[in-house]
Amino acid sequence: MITAKNPILTGFHPDPSIIRVDNDYFLATSTFQWFPGVQLYHSRDLVNWEALPSPLNRASQLDMQGDPNSGGVWGPCLSYCNGTFYLIYTNTRNFHGIFKDTPNYLVTTKDIYKGEWSEPVYLNSSGFDPSLFHDDDGRKYLLNMRWDHRMEYHDFAGILMQEYSEKDKKLVGEIRTIFKGTKIGATEAPHIYKKNGYYYLMLAEGGTMYNHGVQLARSKNIWGPYEADPMPLLTTRNSPESYLQRTGHASYVETPAGDGYVAYLCARPITEKKRSILGRESAIAPVIWQDGWLRLKDGGVVPPTEYTVSLPEVKYPQLPETDIFDTDMLPHHYKTLRLPLDRMGSLTERKGYLRLYGQEAITSCNCQSLVGRRLQHFNTQSTTYLEFDPQTFQQMAGLAVIYDTYNFFYFYMSRDEESGQNALRIVVRDSLKFYNPIKNHRILIGDSKAVWLRAEINETRLNFSYSLDGEKYDIASSGLDCSNLSDEAYVDIGHEGHTGTFVAMACQDLTGERTHADFRSFSYKHCESEK
């Protein structure tokens, strides 16, 4: 018996899609504008997880250049049938305002461990959160929510289904709306499971903020009609005291012994502002079948902060505290923004270093050179060693703490032409407020071309410091309020954000000359036990 604490995947890991193949469990999460697309994990015990290569690792599979903040990969669905893994995903190209452009695709592989997935098959664009159901008669069905931009109707217009022909690699036959949703609204994230003669439709409802929840509906016929469960499977919409909040968007899995579990997303807001600076995370809850419906094993609808599993424990190596860039590939826990690494940098141009070539500004949604890893704890210290030789103030490289291009803190080296020295500066952008450099903040470092940059986060407070020798660190700025690095900061201004916070290395060259910066190492230290 193993006891685990939720969330099981901390930091930005939303929309978990979980499956079992024999004695192995696999879980996929959304990555939005971060590349490579879709984060995959493997487990043998539903408690300990190891990262696998991301399946969408080529621009031919996932072109996100120009995708908006919180666009890109939404709601992936992982499934398995007859020796093949299937992955369905949306590449959201536009979603602000009443219109959404949400093309859906399918890729496959025989070997999920190596990460060699097929070129994508285009499916449709009628809505997002697609999933693929493999019926036991060999037929396959694509589901997705339908988006309705007409103002006189509900924008979440129910769940569509259409048959998928594997032979022809396209959707075939009639498109039907099989379920309209309940009065909660915002019905999305459909998955179908077959159990005891029923088709069960598992859905997310209530939106991804504090009204979020998981709803079931069932039918004897796959095309419906579906009757809704009289109560949600799980939600914290009426439990503001719960440690886990915003719970929803779930998927179901059974162990070989028949024990049931749901993987679902959650968030852990802190401070009186209710800001979730770690983004939406993944958690697991035990469930049982009762009177023809799924119920939380411990009763009620509020998922537990801890759960137990009756499987042999299999642990995996912990991520290293410090990464030295002496390999030909980035470790799986690093991501780039929208573009593959080879479009912005190299791990081989200078052995032992990550070289980034300066491109567009840190506010760009097109060609930006930035490599980072998720913020996964409330109290952290992140440090990078940078070598850089800027010739103008328009050439920058440094350490960013970033939610998206509207919410970030950037501590960078540049050239100060007035003094003729290199200088460190800090820029802050908070939601849709004007670009905001910290006033009168300039640290001259002479002709030094090498510096250690550090970011320390204590819940919603951020400190920047630097060192010229790697031993003694001087404070650059302290006590910065970083609670804007959260979905909730967008809600406060009537906008949308769905990602999470990253700590990243970045380089810009606004002259267009692609001046490079070299990063030798990146360390991420978890400073104390979590709440």
N, C-alpha and C positions, 0 to 999 in steps of 0.2 A: 504493500500500500504506500503510495507516494502522496504527499500533500504539497500543493503548489499555491502560490500567491498570485492573484491577478493584479495588473495585466501580465500575461505571459510573454508578450512582445512589447517592450516599452518603447516610448517615443513613437514617431510617425509611422504607424502600421495600421491604416484603416481598411475596412471592407474585407475581412478575412473570408476566404473560400477554402474549405478544408475537405479532404478526401482521405480514404484509406485504401491502400493496395497491399493485400496480404497482411503483413505485420508492420507495414510502414505507413506513416501519416505524412501528408504533404499539405502545406498551407500557402496560399498566395494572397498578397495584399496589394492595394493600389499604390502607385508611385506618383501620380499626377504629372507635373512637368519635369520630374527628375529622371535621368537616364543612367543606366539602362532601365527599361520599363518592366514593371511587376517584380516585387520581391518574393522570392520563393524560400520556403523553409522545409526541413525534413525532421521528423521525430520518430522515435520508437515507443515513447511512453506518454505522449500528450503533455509533457511537462518541460522537458529539455529539447531545445531546437537548435539546429545548425543551418546556417545560410547556404543556399545552393546558388549556382550561377543564374542570373536573371535571364529569362527566356527572350526578351526583346532587346537584343544587344547589337542590332544593326539598324542603320538608318532606313534601310529598305523595309524593315518590319515596323518601324515607329519613327515617323518624321514629325517632330514637335517644334521645328523652327517656326516662331511666330505664335505658338499656342499661348493663350493668356495665362496669367497667374491662376493657379488651381484648375487649369485645363489639363490636357494630356490624358494619362491613363486613369480611367474611372472604373470601379467595380469589376475587376476581373473574375472570371469563373473558371476554376480548374476542375477537370473531370477525367475519367479513365474508362476505357472500354476495349476489351480484346487486345491487350498489349500496347495500346496507344494512349498517350496523354494528350488531352485537348485543352487549349486555353482560349477563352473568348475574352475580348477586351474592347473598350471604347477608347478612341483617341479624340478627346473633346477639343475641337478647334475653336469653338466660340460658345459662350454660355451666358454672358452678361446681357441683361435686358430680356425682352420677351422671346427672342429667338435663340435656338441652340443648334449647333452643327455637331452631330455626334455619330460619326461613322464607326461601325462595329466590325471587328475582324476575328478570324480564327487562325491559330497556328497549332501545329502538332509536333510531337517527338516520340520516339520509341524509348529514349534514354533521358530521363529527367535530370540525372546527375551530371551529365556532360554539358548540358546547356545548349546543344545544337538543335534549334527549333526551325521549322519550315518557314518559307516565305508566307506572308499572310494571304488569306482568302477573304475578300470583302463580302460582307453579309447584307447589311442595311444601314440606314441612318435615321430611323423613325424615333429613336429614343436611346436611353443609356442603360447601364447595368444589365448587359446581356448575359444569358446563361444557356447551357446546352444540356438537355436531358436525353439520356440513352434509355429507351424503353426496352423491356425484356423480349419484345418481338423483333428487335433489330432496328426499329425506326428511331430517328433522332429529331428533336424539336428544339428550335431556338425560341427563347422568351426574352422580352425586354419591356421596360416601361415605355409608354408612349407619351411624347411631349406635345402639348397643344398650345400654340402661341396665341390663339384667339382669346381676347380679353373677356368675352362673354361666357367662356367655358372654363372648367378647371384645367390648369396647366398640366397636372399629373392626370392623364386621361386613361388610366388603367393599364393592364398587362396584355401585351400582344403575344401571339404564338403563331409560328409557321413551321412547317416541316423542313428539315435540312436533308438534302441528298448528298451523301458522302461520295457516291459515284460521280455525280456531276459537279460537286464542289460548289453548290449554290442552294439557295432557298427555293422551295417548290410548293405549289398548291396555294390554298386559300390562307389569307391572313385574318385571324380572328382576335377580337378582344375577349379574353377568357375570364377576366375579373376586373371589376371597377374599383375595388378597394372599399374600405369602411369609412365611417364618418370622421375618423381621425385624419384622413387625407394624406397627400404626398406619398402615394403608394409606389414603391420602387424595389429594386434588388430582388427579383423573383428567382426562386429555385424550386424545382419539383423533386419530390421523393415519393417512392411507391412503397406502401406498407399496408399489409392486411387487406388487400383489395381496394384500397383508396389511393388516389393521387393527392398528395399533400403539397400545397403551394405555400412556401415560406417567403415572407415579404418583410420589408422595412416600411414603416409608416411614421408620420409625424415630423419629417424633416430631420436633418442631422444635428440639430442643436438639442435643447433640453426637453423637447417633446418627443424625442426619438423612441422607437420601440420595435418589437418583432411581433408579427401577426401571422397566424396560420389560417388557411382555408382548405377545404377538401371536396373531392368529387369522385364518384365511381367511374366517370368518363374523363379522359384527359382533356377533352374540349369543354368540360363543364356541363351544367352550371356548378359553380363552386359555392359552398356555404362557408361563411366565416366563423371561426372559433369565437364564442361569446366573450372571451377574455384574451388579452395579449399573452404571448409566451413569456416575454420579459420586457421590462421598461422601468425607468426611474423617473418618469415624468411627474409622478406624484410623491416622490421621495427625495426632497432636496437635501436631506441629511446623509444620503448614501455617499460612501467614499468614491464609488464609481458612478459617473454621470454620463448622460448622452448615449445610453446603451441602445444598440440596435444593429441592423444590417448583419444578419446571422446566416450561418450554414450548419448543416447537421452531419454527424458521422457516428458510426457504431464501431465498437471494438469487436474482435472475433468472438468474444463471449456474449455479445449483444447489448453491452452497456452503451447508453446514448450520451452524446455530448454535443453542445452547440458552441461554435466559435463566433464571437460577436465583437463589434467595436465598442469602445468606451473612451472616456476622457476623465482626467483628474484635475479639475479646476482648483486653483489656489488663490488666496487673498479674497478680500471682500468684493473685488471686481469680477470674480469668477472667470479667470483667464486660464486657459489650458495651454501653457507654453510648450508642452511636449507633443501637442497635437492629439489626434485620435489614435488610440492604441488597440491592441488585440487581446481579448480575454476568452476564457473557456468556462462553461458551466455544465454540470451533469444534469441530464434530463431523463424523464421516464414517460412511457406511454400510459395514459390513464383515461378511461372512458372514451377512447378513440381520438384523444388529442395528446400532444406533447405538453408536459408540465415540468417546471423546475423541480429537481429531485427533492430539494429542501422546502418546497412549497412557496406560495406567493409568486410575485412577478419580479421582485428585485433580485438580480443575480448576485451570487456570493463573492466576497473578496478572496476566499480560499476554496479550493476544491480538492478532492482525492481521486486517485486513479489506481485501479487494481492491475497494474502492469509492471513488469520488471523495469527498474530504472536503468536508463542508458544515458550517460552524460557525454558532453562534447567539450573540447578545449574552449576556454574563454578567449575572447578577443584580446590581442595584445594591447597593453597600455600605450605603447609607442610603435608606430609604423615607420620603418625606414624604406624609402622608395628605391629598392634595389632589385625589383622584379620586373618582368615584362608586362604584367597585368595589374590593374588596380585590385586590391582586396574587395571582396563582395560587399563590404559595408560602406564603400565609398560610392558616391553618385556625382554626376555632372548635371548641369542645367540644360535640358532640351536637346543637346547635341552629344554625339559620341566623343570620347576623349581624343581620338585622332583628328577631330575638327578643331581642337583648341590646344593640344599639347602632346607631350611624348614622355614615355618612361625610358626610352633608349637613347635619346639624343645626347644626354649627359648621364652616364651610368651612375646610379645611386641617387638620382634626383628626379623629382617630378618637375618637368619643364612646362610652363604655361606661356603661351603666346598671347600678348595683349590684343584684345578685340574691342567689342563695344562696351558701353558703360554698364555699371552694376545695375542700372535701372532698365536694361534692354531685355526684351522678350525674344530676341533673334539670335545673335551670335555673341554669346558671353562666355568668357573663359573662367570657370569656377568649378572646383572639386571639393566636396565636403562629405561629412557623415552626420547622421542624425544626432540631435540632442536627445538622450535617453534617460537622463536623470535630472533631478531638480538642483543638485549641487555638483558642479563640475569645474574642472580646470583644463583648458585646451591650449596647447602651445605648438607653434611651428617655427622652424628655422628657415629664413628667407635670405637668398642672395639676389640682389637686384641692382641695376645701374641705370637709373632713369636720367634722361637728358632734358626733360621738360616737365612742367607741372601736369601736363596731359597724359603722362605715363605713370601708372599706379600699380602697386601690388601689395597684398597684405592679407589680413585675417578678417573674415566677415562672420557675423552672427546674423543669420538671415532666415526669415519666414518666406518672403517673396520680394519682388522688386519695389513694393510699396512699404515694406516693413523690414528694416535691417539696420545694423550697426556695422560700420566698416572702419577698421583701424589699418591704415596703409602707409607705405613709404612712397615718396615722390620727390621731385626736384623743386627746391625753393629758389627761384631765379633771382629774387631780391638779395638774398644773402650769398648765393652761389654755393649753397650746401644742400645735402640731402635732408629731408625732413619727414617726420611722422605726423599724420593728421587723422582726425576722426570725423566721420560723417554719419549722421543719423537721419533715417526717414521713418516717419510714424504715420501709417495708413495713408490717407489721401491728402495729408498736409504737404505744404511746399517743401521741396528739398532743403534740408536743414543742416548745414555744417555747424559743428560746435564753435561758437564765436571765439575768436582770438586764440584758437588752440593750434599751436604749431610747436613741435619739438625738433629743434635742429640737432643733427647727429654728424655734422662735419662731412667728411668724404667717405664715411663708412658705407660699404655696400652690403654688409651682412648684419642681420638683426634677428633676435628671437622675439616673437610677438605672442602675447598671452591674453586669453579671455577667461575670466572667472565668473561663473554664474551662481548666485545664491537665490534660488526661487525666481523672483522677478527683479533682482538687482544684478547689474553687470558692471564688472571692473575690467579695464584694459591696463596692461603693463608691458614693459619691454626691457630687453637686456642687450648690451653690446658684447658681452663676454660669455653669456650662457649661465652665469652664476648669480650676479646681482641684478635684481629686477627693480625698476622704478615705475611708479604709478603714472599712467598717462591720463586716466580719467576713472572716477569711481562713483558708485551709487547711481548709475544710469538705470532708469525705469525701463525694463525690457518686457513689460506685460503686453505691449503691443504685438509681440511675436505669438499671436494666437488667433484662432477663428473668431473668438468673441470680440476682438478689437474691430473686426470688419462689421459685425452685427451692430455694434454701437453707432456706426455711421450709415446703416442701411445698405451694406454691400455684402459680398460673399467671399469667404475664404475657407479652404478645406484641407490645407496641407499641414506642415509641422516645421519645427525649427531645425536648421542645420548649422554646424560650425564649419567654415569652409576657407580654403585657400583660393585667392582670386588674383587676376591680372587684367588690367585694361590699358589700351593704347589708343587714345582718342585722336592721335595724329594719323592713324592708319598704317604705321610702319611695323606693327606686330613685334615690338620689342618684347623680349622674353624675361620671365622671372623663374628662378630655380628654387624649389622647396625640397630640402633634404629629408625632413622628418615631420611627422604630425603626431602629437600625443593627446590622448583623451583620458582624463583621470576622474573617476567617480569619487567625490570627496567624503561622503558620509552615507550612512544607511538611509534608505528611503522611509517615508512615513508609513 
